[in-house]
């Protein structure tokens, strides 16, 4: 079994690698720390599984999922994230992820996810699955919400602004430049037909995207 682990923090990769190899002694685990490394490495071998951090350097990995799936449609992908918002889960599943886990979950849950996706099944943690079920019960499987038009990175910026953070605060949180975040903000306003941060905040509160 060959597993590719993509995370931009070496200490996280080291911990995950140890968890995996302890549970699967015969597994071969390779590591990459950037989107460029990932796109280069993934074409060099036949992989059994990709474990993908949702934030890989300056790119949101949800934007990479569709690209990877075109090249490797049958590759199981487990997305690891610090976000548990239902919209990130939905986006990941739509783009082809087999599992979605938040990084605060116990190592045993990662191993359960690995076992499930290698059998061709999807996996969601209990809390994530419950949130998603509640959301789908309220809005149904079809959505015409304005925020659905946003890319994964735009949605991250959107959530930051909706939470009342300044552009500089969002930039620091996401590891981006203030200029880049300002560009994303402009795109968000254009796509959603809005003109101010206040409109974004009102929309997010009304839609239950922030509290």
C-alpha positions as CSV (number, residue, x, y, z in Angstrom):
1,X,0.0,0.0,0.0
2,X,1.4,3.4,-1.0
3,X,0.1,6.5,0.7
4,X,0.8,10.1,-0.2
5,X,0.6,12.6,2.6
6,X,0.3,16.3,1.7
7,X,0.6,18.9,4.5
8,X,2.7,22.0,4.6
9,X,3.8,21.5,8.3
10,X,6.6,19.0,8.7
11,X,5.8,18.2,12.3
12,X,2.2,17.4,11.3
13,X,3.4,15.1,8.5
14,X,5.8,13.4,10.9
15,X,3.0,12.7,13.4
16,X,0.6,11.4,10.8
17,X,3.2,9.2,9.2
18,X,4.0,7.6,12.6
19,X,0.3,7.0,13.2
20,X,-0.2,5.4,9.8
21,X,3.0,3.2,9.8
22,X,2.3,2.0,13.4
23,X,-1.2,0.8,12.2
24,X,-0.1,-0.4,8.8
25,X,3.5,-1.6,9.0
26,X,3.5,-2.6,5.3
27,X,2.5,0.8,4.1
28,X,4.9,3.0,2.2
29,X,4.3,6.7,3.1
30,X,5.6,9.5,1.0
31,X,5.3,13.2,2.0
32,X,4.9,16.5,0.2
33,X,4.7,20.0,1.6
34,X,3.3,22.1,-1.2
35,X,0.8,22.1,-4.0
36,X,3.6,22.0,-6.6
37,X,5.3,19.0,-4.9
38,X,1.9,17.3,-4.8
39,X,1.0,17.8,-8.4
40,X,4.5,16.6,-9.4
41,X,4.6,13.6,-7.0
42,X,1.2,12.3,-7.7
43,X,2.0,11.5,-11.3
44,X,5.1,9.6,-10.4
45,X,3.6,6.4,-9.0
46,X,0.4,4.5,-8.4
47,X,-1.1,5.6,-5.0
48,X,-3.5,3.7,-2.8
49,X,-4.5,6.8,-0.9
50,X,-4.0,10.6,-0.7
51,X,-4.3,12.3,2.7
52,X,-4.6,16.0,1.9
53,X,-4.5,19.0,4.2
54,X,-7.2,21.5,3.2
55,X,-4.7,24.4,3.3
56,X,-1.5,23.6,1.4
57,X,0.7,26.6,1.3
58,X,-1.0,29.5,-0.4
59,X,-3.6,27.3,-2.1
60,X,-6.8,25.9,-0.7
61,X,-6.6,22.2,-1.5
62,X,-10.3,22.0,-2.3
63,X,-9.4,23.8,-5.5
64,X,-6.9,21.0,-6.2
65,X,-9.3,18.2,-5.7
66,X,-11.1,18.4,-9.1
67,X,-7.7,18.7,-10.8
68,X,-6.4,15.6,-9.1
69,X,-9.6,13.7,-9.7
70,X,-9.4,14.3,-13.5
71,X,-5.9,12.7,-13.5
72,X,-6.7,10.0,-10.9
73,X,-10.5,9.4,-10.8
74,X,-10.4,6.3,-8.6
75,X,-7.9,7.6,-6.1
76,X,-9.4,7.8,-2.5
77,X,-8.7,11.2,-0.9
78,X,-9.0,12.0,2.8
79,X,-9.2,15.7,3.5
80,X,-7.9,17.0,6.8
81,X,-9.0,20.4,7.9
82,X,-9.1,22.7,10.9
83,X,-12.6,23.8,9.6
84,X,-15.7,21.9,10.6
85,X,-18.2,24.2,8.8
86,X,-20.7,22.3,6.8
87,X,-19.9,24.3,3.6
88,X,-16.3,23.0,3.6
89,X,-17.5,19.4,4.0
90,X,-20.0,19.8,1.2
91,X,-17.5,21.3,-1.1
92,X,-14.9,18.6,-0.4
93,X,-17.4,15.9,-1.1
94,X,-18.6,17.5,-4.3
95,X,-15.0,17.8,-5.6
96,X,-14.4,14.1,-5.0
97,X,-13.1,13.6,-1.5
98,X,-13.8,10.2,0.1
99,X,-13.5,11.4,3.6
100,X,-13.4,14.7,5.6
101,X,-11.9,14.9,9.1
102,X,-11.0,17.8,11.3
103,X,-7.6,17.8,12.8
104,X,-8.8,17.8,16.4
105,X,-10.2,14.2,16.0
106,X,-8.4,11.3,17.6
107,X,-5.9,9.3,15.6
108,X,-8.2,6.3,15.7
109,X,-10.7,8.2,13.6
110,X,-8.1,8.7,10.9
111,X,-7.4,5.0,10.9
112,X,-11.1,4.3,10.6
113,X,-11.3,6.7,7.7
114,X,-8.4,5.0,6.0
115,X,-10.0,1.6,6.4
116,X,-13.3,2.8,5.0
117,X,-12.0,4.6,1.9
118,X,-9.7,1.8,1.0
119,X,-12.9,-0.3,0.8
120,X,-14.5,2.2,-1.6
121,X,-16.7,3.8,1.1
122,X,-17.0,7.4,2.2
123,X,-16.3,8.5,5.7
124,X,-17.3,11.4,7.9
125,X,-16.6,11.8,11.6
126,X,-19.7,11.5,13.8
127,X,-19.9,15.2,14.6
128,X,-19.4,16.2,11.0
129,X,-21.9,13.7,9.7
130,X,-24.5,15.0,12.2
131,X,-23.9,18.7,11.2
132,X,-24.2,17.7,7.5
133,X,-27.4,15.8,8.1
134,X,-29.0,18.7,10.0
135,X,-28.0,21.1,7.2
136,X,-29.4,18.9,4.4
137,X,-32.6,18.4,6.4
138,X,-33.0,22.2,6.5
139,X,-32.0,23.3,3.0
140,X,-32.4,20.1,1.0
141,X,-29.8,18.7,-1.5
142,X,-30.2,21.6,-3.9
143,X,-29.0,25.1,-3.1
144,X,-29.1,28.4,-4.9
145,X,-27.4,30.3,-2.1
146,X,-25.1,33.1,-3.3
147,X,-22.1,31.8,-1.4
148,X,-22.2,28.6,-3.5
149,X,-20.7,30.6,-6.4
150,X,-17.5,31.2,-4.4
151,X,-14.3,29.3,-4.9
152,X,-12.9,27.5,-1.8
153,X,-10.4,30.2,-1.1
154,X,-13.0,32.9,-1.7
155,X,-15.2,31.2,0.8
156,X,-12.5,31.2,3.4
157,X,-12.0,34.9,3.0
158,X,-15.8,35.3,3.0
159,X,-16.1,33.6,6.4
160,X,-13.3,35.7,7.8
161,X,-15.0,38.9,6.7
162,X,-18.4,37.6,7.8
163,X,-17.0,37.0,11.3
164,X,-16.0,40.7,11.6
165,X,-12.3,40.3,10.9
166,X,-10.4,43.0,9.0
167,X,-8.7,42.3,5.7
168,X,-5.3,42.3,7.5
169,X,-6.6,39.9,10.1
170,X,-7.9,37.5,7.5
171,X,-4.6,37.8,5.6
172,X,-2.6,36.8,8.7
173,X,-5.0,33.9,9.5
174,X,-4.8,32.5,6.0
175,X,-1.1,33.2,5.4
176,X,-1.8,35.5,2.5
177,X,-0.9,39.1,1.6
178,X,-3.3,41.9,2.4
179,X,-3.4,42.7,-1.4
180,X,-4.4,39.1,-2.2
181,X,-7.2,39.1,0.4
182,X,-8.4,42.5,-0.9
183,X,-8.6,41.0,-4.4
184,X,-10.6,38.0,-3.1
185,X,-12.9,40.5,-1.2
186,X,-13.5,42.4,-4.4
187,X,-14.4,39.1,-6.3
188,X,-16.7,38.1,-3.5
189,X,-18.6,41.3,-3.6
190,X,-18.9,41.1,-7.3
191,X,-20.1,37.5,-7.4
192,X,-22.6,38.1,-4.6
193,X,-23.8,41.4,-5.8
194,X,-22.9,43.2,-2.7
195,X,-21.0,46.4,-1.9
196,X,-19.8,46.2,1.7
197,X,-18.5,44.0,4.5
198,X,-21.7,44.8,6.4
199,X,-23.8,43.2,3.6
200,X,-21.6,40.1,3.8
201,X,-22.0,39.9,7.6
202,X,-25.8,40.3,7.4
203,X,-26.0,37.6,4.7
204,X,-23.8,35.1,6.6
205,X,-25.8,35.6,9.8
206,X,-29.1,35.2,8.0
207,X,-27.9,32.0,6.3
208,X,-26.5,30.6,9.5
209,X,-22.9,30.5,8.2
210,X,-21.6,32.3,11.2
211,X,-22.9,33.0,14.7
